[in-house]
């Protein structure tokens, strides 16, 4: 639109000047805004695609399976099939270094090469933190505790808070507590048998294993009785069980497949609500324990709580949320891993009556074995626990991410190349499949996939031990500080139960993956290990 103006009466001179329609201007501004918003929305996608292409190009020489789904990569196969089976098959076919695709094309490098593992977990441990998705899970569930924190200085600070209470001397002092909770569990099973008209009774042992683990960590770490072994309903036990026990729902698959690239997915849906509920339940209990400890705790004691009381007294006080996060972490870690290992050990013993009887005869000695006895006097007990950890690691994979572009040394060249170093770009996710590492035939023999505790006795006699015997607790500066605690409490429980009961397994059991690897009756949806229990 234009408007013509006359500026002279003698000479009609016309000047035409544009008049801008305000609606046109508004539409133009709106278009610019839409373009800018679109670019802003597309930027994360463009950035993600650029990263995927960069990683794909950098690791193009690394072998691996072809992608089975452009959308989900190999995630659906890993979710629905037997835990660890694909990792075994892939490494058998492609060697110790391979790649596979996750959701939306992101690449994961799976590593069993011993030199590379030592570098990632040892020499360069802090250059390979947990992936954002894993850290988001720990933060959403437990808070900013030792499993969440990264960086050498921060991690060592957190470790100093917990390590004294989990040292060998502390575990030695806590061994009577392990027998106390073991005896309470055995007594409950005795009551169940007393109420049955039969000589044996079916007991679902995974739930009892979880309750044992919770009461043990409560009493030994915090001088607090969760009272899970009373058999009554327990909010803490129920919340922890509900979070990870049933993990075959579609929502669980989507969360597992996507949290690597979109950690915020952990806050939505039913799974997100369960995470919040469990965090709240753990937090309420932790705060109550902390308040009770400050009011009348023992700062000179050897428990985790006593250690935190001492640190708080000397440093002018510890932030309550820091304390609560550490307590949540200790409780959750002790519950998940220990209960799974107990269940798998009882499964293996129940499936092998002769082996079970041999172990019973070894541990049937007067009195309660001391800490030293549990670790030196019973070689077959030690072999059974180690063999369970080897074949049934609670955590299937150890995940890390490259904080910067870095070269990883290899013990042997990549297939078809002379490369003894693998350069991976910043942000590349690495997976160390524990089950593959612990069943490698070149280390464990051709019967590596069979449960045979005798192999540990032979290795001791022949002095043919390897430096990395059991990888289930990881290694290096980020290795599990509760390893000795967990192994000792498991041994104390086995001694107590084997002296009183025998077990047999009437069902076909399979493994399934929740947060840890649990047993279940084949075809069922949740954890289940019903064993026939009778007195000896």
Phi, psi and omega in degrees: 000137177231160177231129182261131182241138175263132181240009179213137179275334180277314182243119182279089178260128184248134172243128179258120180242138181289142173244118186277128176288126182299330179291325177294317178299319180296319180294320179296316179297322179296320179297316178300317180297318180297318179298315181296318179295323179296317178297319179297320179290326182280340185304312178300325180292315179298316179298318180296314180297322178296320178295316180300315180294322179298314180294316180302318181291318184294327184250026184300334182273354178279127182285167177172171181289151175291151184290126182274342178213126179295330182276312188254356183060229180261007187298320182294319178297317180294329182283316190269339185265175182303130182305127175088349186294321181289323177300318177300310183298316182297314182290328174298325183274320190252351178102195189277347176232123178212167178234152171211164186264141170259196181297142178056032169083359181291147188260141176236132177259123178260130191231125169237002179297123186298323179293318180295318180297316179299323179292314184294320184263346183245276186303320185240036188306319185276358172272355181231074180289178174291147176298157182304321181296319179294316179296323178297322177298311181296321180292318181295325184267320191243339185097191186268063180264198188293331178284340180268321191294147176229165182094136186304310185296313182293319181295318180295327177296314178296319182297322179297333179291325189255327189303318182303323182284349181245013179290169181299319180295320179295317179297323176301316181290335184269353183305320176301328177294321178299320177291326179299310181288328176297318180293325178294320177295314180300322180295321178296319177294325176297320178296321178297318178294322180299328182275356182260142177281356184253163180287331176235158183218146180277123180237129178278103194278340182294320179295318178292325177297319178295318179292322175300314182298320181292314179296324181293314181290327178298312183287319187279326183266330188231003183052042185227134181262110175288343178059038179284333185276004175289341182091350180283159176305140184223119185299320181293312180298318181294320181293315180295321181292319182294331184292319189237354187288315180257107186230032181252012179281153177304323181298326178293322178295312182300320180293316181296321183286328190258342187291345175295323184251347180217077185302336182295345179297340181292348184260003185241162174073186182298320179297319178299320178294321178295321177299313180297318181297316181293319178299319179295316180297313178297320182294318180298316180293317181297317180296320179297316180297320181294318179295319178296320182293318179295329181283325183207026183284176181249094182293347180265000183284185185249006182279169174302318181297317179297321178298315181292326176296318179295315180298319179296323181290326183270342184252009180083015178107144177253145178299134185298320181294326175298313180299312182297320179297318179295320181292317175303315183297314181298315182296312183295314181297318180293325181289305188296305188288314184295316181297322179293317181295319177300313182300314181292326178295314178295325177298313181295320178292319180294333181276352185224082185303319181294317178297318179300318181292321177301317180291321179300317180296324181292321187267356181278074178239158181296146174075178178268118179302141179285177176303315180296319179300314182299332185258350182227335189274338187238082184297326181287323174301314178299320181293320180295316180295316180296320180293325175295315179298325181290313184273337183231060178298134182297319178259118187287320185227146176253113187255141178216168176223145179285118180289334177217164172297128190209151175263131180253122179289147180240151178280341177210153184295155172299146180306131178079007180225175173251015185283121176249016174218135179250116178269122180240141182287159175305137177090000179284132180273134179246143177233130173250104182284104186299320182297327179287315180302321186272004177229025180288121184303327181295338179260317190255354179095173183290345178260027186301334183270005180255145177281106183218087183301335182302338181299329181287326177293319178295319181296324179291315181295321183273355182052043182253035181288148173259160181297321180256083180282309181236123182257001186298336179257013184062196180200177179079191183295343178256011178295160183294123180279351180262014184302307183296321178301310184296313183295321182291318180292325177295316179297318179299319179294316180298317178302314183296314183288317183294331178290338186248331189226156168243157186230145171221155187244111182268001187239161171274121186251141176230163177267146170218155186257120167249236170286322173243178178270115182248159172270155173203158173297134184305128178094346178278170186258345183229170183301134180198126175218076178280115178251149172276122185244134175218159179285149177261000000 
